Structures are given as C-alpha cells and as structure tokens.
Amino acid sequence: MKIAVDPYMLRRVPLLELPALVAELGYRHIELSPREDFMPFFLHPRADRATIAAFRQALAGAGVEISSVLPLYAWSGPDEDERQAAVRYWRRAIEITVDLGCDVMNSEFNGRPEASAASEAQFWRSLEELLPVFEREGVRLVLEPHPDDFIEDGIAAVNMIRGIDSEFVSFLYCAPHTFHQGGNLAEIMRHAGPLLTHLHIADSFDHTGSSGLRYIVNPPGSTARIHQHLDVGQGEVDWELFFTTLAEVGFDGIATVCVFAWEERARESLVFNREKVQEYVTKYGAGRS
C-alpha cells in the first residue's frame, strides 16, 4: 500500500517547496490535487514545460513521488460547450501526468443528481473521447462517486465502472463520503473486489443518524450535501471494519490522506493521520503483498 497525502491544506506552500515539506511530514507520495498555479479546479491547467521540469527536479531531490493526479472537470455536465471544454482540459492534464512520470489519475463522476440520465449520457460521450487517450498513454483512471454527482451510491458506482469494462478504469472508496454512498462500506468494498485500487482517508459524521437530524440545514428540504474531512477518529466512520475489510479483499493500492478540516494545524493533522493509517495497516495487515 502506498500511503499518500493530498496537500490541499498546504496549497499556499510554493509548488517547488512542497516536496521537501511533504517529506518532512513523513510522506513519500503525493496525490496532486488542484492548485491555482498548476491545475486549477474546473479550468485548463496552468503548468508549462519549465514548471513541470522544475517540479520533477524538486520531487526527486526530496525523494517524493506523485502517486496520482486528481483533476476536477465538468465532463458530465448538461452544457455541451462546457463538456467539450472539460475534455480539452482532461487531455492536457493527461499530458502533464505523463510528464510527471505518473500513471494514475483519479477524479469524480461529476454531473447533476437531478438530471442523472442526461449526465450519464454526457459522461459516456466524454469517456468515448478520453478512454483511448488513457489507454494509449498507459494512464489508469480511478473514479469515485461524490456527493452531488450524478452517481452518489457506492454500489451503483462500482456497477458503472464494471460497465466501462476497461483494465484502465477502477474504483476509489472515499471514507469521508461513506454516509452519502450508502453507509455500507464493507458491502461496497466486497462488491468492488479487484476494482478497488484507491482510498481516500478522512473521517465524517453520519448525517443519516438521529432521524435524519444529525445536521439541520435551512431552509427545510435543502438538497445541500454536507460532510466533513476530519482526522481519523473524530467522526463516525467504522475504521476497524474499514481496515479489516481491506485486508479481507486483499487491497494493496493507494491510500491518500485527504483531511481538509484543520488548516490552522495542517502539519500536525497530516502527521497524525499518516501515523493512524500506518497503525491500522500494521494491526490488520491491509496492503501487505
């Protein structure tokens, strides 16, 4: 198992200083999530050849690797012009990923839950254009159901990925989204089986508890999706079940610490969560070949 870090809480650290800081925190792998100066949310990448080369040099100097690249684009949205733009952004992001020496990208289904059929049609249209690019470049795509995507349920997401039927597309289980994708983490992991190649590690509270009133959102009937990305142990994800099930299914992929809640103590939080993941891996044997 590769234990990686999503450095979003460190996004104000200059890009070329990031690898050394990540190494100082005890990580050897980075999941490169959106940054305004490199690959922004929902916009065309900003990185040029010189920046990519300098970043690779900084990574090598720190002994750190990019385990995966995480872009977010509106590739399943209802607007066709926006979808076509997203495909262009994806193509450039794939080029950058290859230039970084990385062969894994992970992202979300995107789209709109209230227009799931139309969003799925847009998703397939984008995938028909992009899947040959992933396959040609040897880059694996790992997808997760995200709150407010056209697919939010974990079992449905696995079935969709199975329907893509490509060795280059697999499934990401996001622990802080546990209660939005069904709350049945062990069932989803077992259903995914070998398609489960990537994890996001953070904690969250169960919004379905207390008769659905764990959170109260006004106005009543709001469709807002609320969850957290807390330190392991601060929420209600069943971590014992999480890691025992990983061991059961033989998981040995990428586990990314993606805690976002504590920017005022980002370094301490990221160290704590790395140590907690390693503690569970040691205890239950998940990730051992």
C-alpha positions in Angstrom: 0.0 0.0 0.0 1.2 3.5 -0.9 0.3 6.0 1.8 0.0 9.3 0.0 -1.1 12.8 1.0 -3.5 15.2 -0.6 -1.7 18.5 0.0 -4.7 20.8 -0.3 -4.2 22.2 3.2 -0.7 23.1 2.1 -1.7 24.7 -1.2 -0.2 28.1 -0.2 3.2 26.5 0.1 5.1 27.3 -3.1 5.0 24.4 -5.6 8.7 23.8 -5.6 8.9 23.8 -1.8 6.0 21.3 -1.5 8.0 18.0 -2.0 10.5 18.8 0.8 7.7 19.7 3.2 5.8 16.5 2.4 9.0 14.5 3.0 9.4 16.3 6.3 5.9 15.2 7.3 6.9 11.6 6.7 5.2 11.0 3.3 6.8 9.7 0.2 3.8 10.0 -2.1 1.7 13.0 -3.2 -1.8 12.9 -4.7 -1.6 16.1 -6.7 -5.0 17.8 -6.2 -6.0 21.1 -7.8 -3.8 24.1 -7.3 -4.4 27.5 -8.8 -0.8 27.7 -10.1 -0.7 24.2 -11.6 -4.0 22.5 -12.3 -7.0 24.6 -11.1 -10.5 23.4 -10.3 -12.6 23.2 -13.5 -10.2 25.2 -15.6 -7.4 24.5 -18.1 -4.1 23.5 -16.5 -1.6 26.4 -15.9 1.6 24.3 -15.8 4.2 24.8 -18.6 7.1 22.6 -19.5 9.6 24.6 -17.4 7.4 24.4 -14.3 6.8 20.6 -14.8 10.6 20.0 -15.2 11.4 22.1 -12.1 8.7 20.3 -10.1 10.1 16.9 -11.1 13.5 18.0 -10.0 12.2 19.1 -6.6 10.4 15.8 -6.2 13.5 13.8 -7.0 15.6 15.9 -4.6 13.1 15.3 -1.8 12.7 11.6 -2.5 9.0 12.0 -3.1 6.8 10.7 -6.0 3.5 11.7 -7.5 1.3 8.6 -6.8 -1.7 10.1 -8.6 -3.0 13.3 -10.2 -6.5 14.5 -9.2 -8.2 16.9 -11.7 -11.8 18.0 -11.4 -13.7 19.0 -14.6 -17.3 19.3 -15.6 -17.1 16.4 -18.1 -20.6 15.1 -17.3 -22.4 18.4 -17.0 -25.5 19.3 -19.0 -23.9 22.1 -21.0 -22.3 20.7 -24.2 -19.8 23.6 -24.6 -18.7 23.1 -21.0 -18.3 19.4 -21.6 -16.2 19.9 -24.6 -14.0 22.3 -22.8 -13.6 19.8 -19.9 -12.5 17.1 -22.4 -9.8 19.6 -23.7 -8.7 20.2 -20.1 -8.6 16.5 -19.4 -6.3 15.9 -22.5 -3.8 18.5 -21.2 -4.0 17.1 -17.7 -3.2 13.6 -19.0 -0.1 15.0 -20.8 1.1 16.7 -17.6 0.5 13.5 -15.6 2.7 11.5 -18.1 5.3 14.3 -18.0 5.4 14.0 -14.2 6.2 10.3 -14.5 2.9 9.2 -13.0 0.5 6.6 -14.4 -2.6 7.1 -12.2 -5.3 9.8 -12.3 -8.4 9.9 -10.0 -11.5 12.0 -10.3 -15.2 12.2 -9.8 -18.2 11.3 -12.0 -19.4 14.9 -11.8 -22.8 15.8 -13.5 -26.1 16.5 -11.7 -28.1 14.1 -9.5 -31.4 15.7 -10.5 -30.5 15.0 -14.2 -28.8 11.7 -13.8 -29.7 10.2 -17.1 -28.7 13.2 -19.1 -25.5 13.5 -17.1 -24.7 9.8 -17.7 -25.1 10.4 -21.4 -22.6 13.2 -21.2 -20.2 11.1 -19.2 -20.2 8.3 -21.8 -19.7 10.9 -24.5 -16.6 12.3 -22.7 -15.3 8.8 -21.9 -15.6 7.7 -25.6 -13.2 10.6 -26.4 -10.9 10.2 -23.4 -10.6 6.4 -22.8 -8.5 5.8 -25.9 -6.1 8.5 -24.6 -5.8 6.9 -21.2 -5.1 3.6 -22.8 -2.6 4.9 -25.3 -0.7 6.8 -22.6 -0.9 3.9 -20.1 -2.6 6.0 -17.5 -5.1 4.4 -15.2 -8.3 6.3 -14.3 -9.8 5.8 -10.8 -13.3 7.1 -10.2 -15.3 7.9 -7.1 -19.0 8.7 -6.5 -19.0 12.1 -4.9 -21.9 13.8 -3.0 -23.9 15.8 -5.6 -22.6 13.8 -8.6 -25.0 12.0 -11.0 -23.9 8.8 -9.2 -23.6 9.1 -5.4 -24.2 5.5 -4.4 -21.2 3.2 -4.0 -22.7 0.0 -5.4 -24.1 1.9 -8.4 -20.6 3.5 -9.0 -18.9 0.1 -9.0 -21.5 -1.2 -11.4 -20.9 1.8 -13.7 -17.2 1.1 -13.7 -17.7 -2.5 -14.4 -19.8 -1.5 -17.4 -16.9 0.6 -18.7 -15.1 -2.8 -18.9 -11.6 -1.4 -19.2 -8.5 -2.6 -17.4 -7.6 1.1 -17.2 -10.6 2.2 -15.1 -11.1 1.2 -11.4 -12.9 2.4 -8.2 -11.9 4.7 -5.4 -13.5 4.3 -2.0 -13.7 7.7 -0.2 -14.2 7.1 3.5 -15.5 10.6 4.4 -18.2 10.1 1.8 -19.3 6.8 3.5 -22.7 8.1 4.6 -23.5 9.6 1.2 -22.7 6.5 -0.8 -24.9 4.1 1.3 -23.2 3.7 4.6 -22.4 0.1 3.8 -18.6 0.4 3.4 -17.9 -3.4 3.7 -20.5 -4.3 1.2 -19.2 -1.7 -1.3 -15.6 -2.9 -0.9 -16.5 -6.5 -1.3 -18.7 -5.7 -4.3 -15.8 -3.8 -5.9 -13.2 -6.6 -5.2 -10.2 -6.1 -7.5 -11.7 -2.9 -8.9 -10.9 -1.2 -5.6 -7.5 0.3 -6.2 -7.6 3.6 -4.3 -8.7 5.0 -1.0 -9.4 8.5 0.5 -8.8 8.6 4.2 -10.6 11.1 6.4 -13.4 10.9 8.9 -17.0 12.2 8.8 -20.2 12.1 10.8 -23.3 10.1 9.8 -25.8 12.7 8.6 -28.5 10.0 8.4 -28.4 9.5 12.2 -30.9 11.0 14.8 -33.9 10.5 12.5 -32.0 12.4 9.8 -31.5 15.4 12.1 -27.8 14.9 12.8 -27.4 18.1 10.8 -30.1 20.7 10.4 -30.0 22.7 7.2 -32.2 25.6 6.4 -34.4 26.0 4.5 -36.1 22.6 5.2 -35.8 20.4 2.2 -32.5 21.8 1.1 -30.6 19.4 -1.3 -27.2 20.5 0.1 -24.8 17.6 0.7 -22.9 18.1 3.9 -19.9 16.0 5.1 -16.5 16.5 6.7 -12.9 15.6 6.0 -11.8 15.2 9.7 -8.9 13.5 11.4 -9.3 9.7 11.7 -11.3 9.1 14.9 -13.1 12.4 15.0 -16.2 11.2 13.2 -18.3 8.0 12.8 -16.6 6.0 10.1 -16.0 2.5 11.4 -12.2 2.3 11.0 -11.9 -1.2 12.4 -14.4 -2.5 9.8 -12.8 -0.4 7.1 -9.3 -1.9 7.6 -10.4 -5.4 8.3 -12.4 -5.4 5.1 -9.4 -4.0 3.2 -7.4 -6.9 4.5 -10.2 -9.3 3.6 -10.4 -8.2 -0.1 -6.6 -8.0 -0.4 -6.3 -4.3 -1.0 -2.8 -3.1 -1.9 -3.3 0.2 -3.8 -3.0 3.9 -3.0 -4.4 5.2 0.3 -4.5 9.0 0.3 -4.8 11.0 3.5 -7.3 13.8 2.4 -8.1 15.7 5.6 -9.1 19.3 4.9 -10.7 20.5 8.1 -7.7 21.7 10.1 -5.7 24.3 8.1 -4.6 26.0 11.3 -2.8 22.8 12.3 -2.3 21.3 8.9 1.2 19.8 9.6 0.2 18.2 12.8 -3.0 16.8 11.3 -1.3 15.3 8.3 1.4 13.6 10.5 -1.3 12.3 12.9 -3.3 10.7 10.1 -0.3 9.1 8.4 0.6 7.5 11.7 -3.0 6.3 12.3 -3.2 4.7 8.8 0.1 3.0 9.4 -1.1 1.8 12.8 -4.2 0.2 11.3 -2.2 -1.3 8.4 0.2 -2.8 10.8 -2.6 -4.1 13.0 -4.7 -5.7 10.3 -2.3 -6.4 7.5 -4.1 -4.5 4.8 -1.9 -3.6 2.0 0.6 -6.3 2.5 1.6 -8.2 -0.6 
